[in-house]
Every structure is written in structure tokens, then in C-alpha cells.
Amino acid sequence: MSATRVEGTAEDLGSVLADRLADVSYPTIGHFLEDGFLDPAIQSLLDGVKVAGRAVTVRIAGNDAFAMNRALLALHPGAVLVVDMSGDHRHAPVGAVTAAAALSRGAAGVVVDGVATDLAELRATGLPVFARGTSCLTTKRIHHDGSAVNIPVICGGVEVRPGDWVLGDDNGVIVLSPEALGAILDRALASDAAEPALLARIAAGEPLDSVLAV
């Protein structure tokens, strides 16, 4: 199982928030919110990952491979690179070289609204990559005026702004502003803390009508 990667800075919510994210179950957040959840078709290509980091964004237009290179240079330790493929789900912008470069910048993971390539090599790096699948077709060494780095993008139907928190595990990906995450975190942690006792009551055979809220 891959190690949990939880990164952050003190810029908005402080390092305490990053530490607390290690203890929260991301699906618990789904009990309290409706927005920020990426299309469930975007899934981890590795097993057993848990990622939390601040978004660095890139919009790739017209199969522009150079845009990804510029985005890699913008990465910082703990960042999660979020890739808007402008609706292209055929050309892979992420592969072995991309993963190696992202790791060299200290990235916590990559989320692409599209496909990836070099699956075996990606898994060997241990870098969490979330995508819609894999393909042998890749972006090309061309420039496109529609590409841009660190702008608001759309990924999996969700708007992602630079600096947003990106949370990903085997269940999917959530993107929340620092404010939205801070507002929900206490409730999610409290729910997680209560769950073991609830499971124990069910396992002990207590009548469900006395355990479950109805």
C-alpha cells in the first residue's frame, strides 16, 4: 500500500489543518457536502493512496505537451497538479517522464481530467495519479495559445482554483477551497470518531432500529 501523502502550508489554514487531514476519511465529507466532488470516472491508478495538497493547475489545449512542462516547473513541495484537458479524453499528458519530474518537484500527486500512459512505470514511481483511464496516444511537442498554467480550470466537472485543497484516495477526488474545507473538517472528524462505536453496536447484534437514524 502506498504511503499516505498529506501536505500543506501555513498560508491559509495552517499546518494543523494538514495534520488533521491525515485523520479524516474523505467519504465522510460526502455526508455533509454536495459540491466539489469530481466525476467518479476519475480514479486512482494506484491502490491504497491518500493524497491532500494544494492545487497547481494547468489547462491543456490542442494536444500541447509543452503546457505540461510549464506546469511541472510551477510545482512546489506538497502540491497536487490538476490537469484540465479541455474535454480531450484521448491524449495522455501524463507518463513516466511527467511523473519523475513531478516527484523531483516534491508533488503529492496528479489529477488529470483525461487519460494517462506508461501505467507500469507510473505505478513503479509510487506517485498517486488520478485519471479516467490509460492510452497509448499522447500529447505532442506543439504549442497552443489556449493552454495556460495556474488559472481556474474545470476538472471532472468541478472548478479548481490555484491553492484549492485537493483530496484524493481510492474512492475518488474532492476539491475544496480552504474556507470550505475548514468549515466542514470538525464535523467530518467527529463523525469518523463516532463510527467505531456504531459498528461495534451493529456487530454485537443490537437491533438496527435502535442503532440507525430513521
C-alpha positions as CSV (number, residue, x, y, z in Angstrom):
1,M,0.0,0.0,0.0
2,S,1.3,3.4,-0.9
3,A,2.1,5.8,2.0
4,T,-0.3,8.5,2.9
5,R,0.7,11.8,1.5
6,V,-0.7,14.8,3.3
7,E,0.9,18.2,2.6
8,G,0.2,21.8,3.2
9,T,1.5,25.2,4.2
10,A,0.6,27.7,6.9
11,E,-0.5,30.2,4.4
12,D,-4.3,29.9,4.9
13,L,-5.4,27.4,7.4
14,G,-2.0,26.4,8.9
15,S,0.0,23.3,9.3
16,V,-2.5,22.0,11.9
17,L,-5.1,21.6,9.1
18,A,-2.7,19.4,7.1
19,D,-2.1,17.2,10.1
20,R,-5.8,16.8,10.8
21,L,-6.5,15.8,7.2
22,A,-4.5,12.7,7.8
23,D,-7.2,11.6,10.3
24,V,-10.3,12.3,8.2
25,S,-12.0,9.7,6.0
26,Y,-12.7,11.5,2.7
27,P,-16.0,9.7,2.1
28,T,-17.2,11.2,5.4
29,I,-17.0,14.6,3.8
30,G,-19.7,13.3,1.3
31,H,-22.1,13.1,4.2
32,F,-22.1,16.9,4.6
33,L,-21.4,18.4,1.2
34,E,-22.7,18.2,-2.4
35,D,-20.2,20.3,-4.3
36,G,-16.5,19.7,-5.0
37,F,-16.7,16.0,-5.9
38,L,-15.0,15.2,-9.2
39,D,-16.6,12.9,-11.8
40,P,-16.2,9.4,-10.2
41,A,-14.8,8.2,-13.6
42,I,-11.6,9.9,-12.4
43,Q,-9.9,7.2,-10.2
44,S,-6.5,6.4,-8.8
45,L,-4.2,4.4,-10.9
46,L,-2.5,3.1,-7.8
47,D,-4.0,1.2,-4.9
48,G,-4.1,2.4,-1.3
49,V,-3.4,6.1,-1.8
50,K,-4.4,9.1,0.2
51,V,-3.5,12.5,-1.0
52,A,-4.0,16.0,0.3
53,G,-2.3,19.0,-1.2
54,R,-2.8,22.5,-2.7
55,A,-3.7,22.7,-6.4
56,V,-1.4,23.9,-9.1
57,T,-3.5,24.0,-12.3
58,V,-2.9,23.7,-16.0
59,R,-5.3,23.9,-18.9
60,I,-4.0,21.9,-22.0
61,A,-5.5,22.8,-25.4
62,G,-4.8,21.2,-28.7
63,N,-2.6,18.3,-27.5
64,D,0.0,20.8,-26.2
65,A,2.7,18.9,-24.4
66,F,4.7,22.0,-23.6
67,A,1.9,23.3,-21.3
68,M,2.5,20.3,-19.0
69,N,6.2,21.1,-18.9
70,R,5.5,24.7,-17.8
71,A,3.1,23.3,-15.1
72,L,5.8,21.0,-13.8
73,L,8.1,24.0,-13.3
74,A,5.4,25.7,-11.3
75,L,5.1,22.8,-8.8
76,H,6.2,23.1,-5.2
77,P,6.5,20.5,-2.4
78,G,3.1,19.1,-1.5
79,A,1.3,20.4,-4.5
80,V,-1.2,18.4,-6.5
81,L,-1.1,19.1,-10.2
82,V,-4.6,19.4,-11.6
83,V,-4.9,19.0,-15.4
84,D,-7.8,20.3,-17.5
85,M,-7.6,18.6,-20.9
86,S,-10.2,20.9,-22.5
87,G,-12.5,17.9,-23.0
88,D,-9.9,15.7,-24.6
89,H,-10.1,12.2,-23.1
90,R,-7.9,10.5,-25.7
91,H,-4.5,12.1,-25.5
92,A,-2.4,11.3,-22.4
93,P,-0.5,14.3,-20.9
94,V,1.0,12.2,-18.0
95,G,3.5,9.4,-18.3
96,A,6.8,8.2,-16.9
97,V,8.8,11.4,-17.6
98,T,6.0,13.6,-16.2
99,A,5.7,11.5,-13.0
100,A,9.5,11.6,-12.5
101,A,9.6,15.4,-13.0
102,A,6.6,15.9,-10.6
103,L,8.3,13.8,-7.9
104,S,11.5,15.8,-8.4
105,R,9.5,18.9,-7.5
106,G,8.0,17.3,-4.4
107,A,4.5,16.9,-5.8
108,A,2.0,14.9,-3.8
109,G,0.0,13.7,-6.8
110,V,-1.5,14.5,-10.2
111,V,-5.2,14.6,-11.2
112,V,-6.0,14.6,-14.9
113,D,-9.4,15.0,-16.5
114,G,-8.4,12.6,-19.2
115,V,-6.1,9.6,-19.6
116,A,-2.5,8.7,-18.6
117,T,0.1,6.5,-20.1
118,D,3.1,4.4,-19.1
119,L,1.0,2.7,-16.4
120,A,3.6,0.2,-15.2
121,E,6.2,3.0,-14.9
122,L,3.7,5.3,-13.1
123,R,2.9,2.6,-10.6
124,A,6.6,2.0,-10.0
125,T,7.2,5.6,-9.1
126,G,4.6,5.5,-6.3
127,L,3.3,8.9,-7.4
128,P,-0.5,9.0,-7.0
129,V,-2.1,9.7,-10.4
130,F,-5.8,10.0,-10.8
131,A,-7.2,9.7,-14.3
132,R,-10.1,8.4,-16.4
133,G,-8.0,5.5,-17.7
134,T,-5.0,4.9,-19.9
135,S,-4.0,5.3,-23.5
136,C,-1.0,4.9,-25.8
137,L,-2.0,8.1,-27.6
138,T,-0.1,11.1,-26.1
139,T,0.1,14.9,-26.3
140,K,2.6,16.3,-28.9
141,R,5.5,18.7,-28.9
142,I,3.4,21.7,-30.0
143,H,2.3,25.0,-28.5
144,H,-1.3,26.1,-28.3
145,D,-2.4,29.6,-27.3
146,G,-5.3,28.1,-25.4
147,S,-3.1,26.5,-22.8
148,A,-2.3,28.2,-19.5
149,V,-0.8,27.5,-16.1
150,N,-2.2,28.4,-12.6
151,I,-5.6,29.7,-13.8
152,P,-9.1,28.5,-12.7
153,V,-9.8,25.2,-14.6
154,I,-12.5,22.6,-14.8
155,C,-11.6,19.1,-13.8
156,G,-14.2,16.3,-13.6
157,G,-17.0,18.9,-13.7
158,V,-15.6,20.9,-10.8
159,E,-14.0,24.3,-10.9
160,V,-10.4,24.2,-9.4
161,R,-8.5,27.3,-8.5
162,P,-4.8,27.5,-7.7
163,G,-4.4,26.9,-4.0
164,D,-7.6,24.9,-3.5
165,W,-7.2,21.8,-1.4
166,V,-7.2,18.5,-3.5
167,L,-8.2,15.4,-1.6
168,G,-7.9,12.0,-3.3
169,D,-8.0,8.4,-2.3
170,D,-9.2,5.1,-3.7
171,N,-12.8,6.4,-3.6
172,G,-12.2,9.4,-5.8
173,V,-11.2,13.1,-5.6
174,I,-12.6,16.1,-3.8
175,V,-11.6,19.8,-4.4
176,L,-12.5,22.4,-1.8
177,S,-11.5,26.0,-1.1
178,P,-9.5,26.4,2.1
179,E,-12.6,28.1,3.6
180,A,-15.0,25.3,2.7
181,L,-12.6,22.6,4.0
182,G,-12.1,24.5,7.3
183,A,-15.8,24.8,7.8
184,I,-16.5,21.1,7.3
185,L,-13.5,19.4,8.9
186,D,-14.6,19.4,12.5
187,R,-17.9,17.7,11.6
188,A,-16.2,15.1,9.5
189,L,-13.7,14.3,12.2
190,A,-16.5,14.0,14.8
191,S,-18.4,11.7,12.5
192,D,-15.4,9.5,12.0
193,A,-14.7,9.3,15.7
194,A,-18.3,8.1,16.4
195,E,-18.3,5.4,13.7
196,P,-16.3,2.6,15.5
197,A,-18.9,2.6,18.4
198,L,-21.7,2.4,15.9
199,L,-20.1,-0.5,14.0
200,A,-19.5,-2.3,17.4
201,R,-23.1,-2.0,18.3
202,I,-24.1,-3.5,14.9
203,A,-21.6,-6.3,15.3
204,A,-22.9,-7.0,18.8
205,G,-26.4,-7.7,17.4
206,E,-28.1,-4.6,18.8
207,P,-31.4,-4.1,16.9
208,L,-30.9,-1.9,13.9
209,D,-34.0,0.2,14.7
210,S,-32.1,1.4,17.8
211,V,-28.8,2.0,16.0
212,L,-29.7,3.6,12.8
213,A,-31.3,7.0,12.4
214,V,-34.7,6.7,10.8
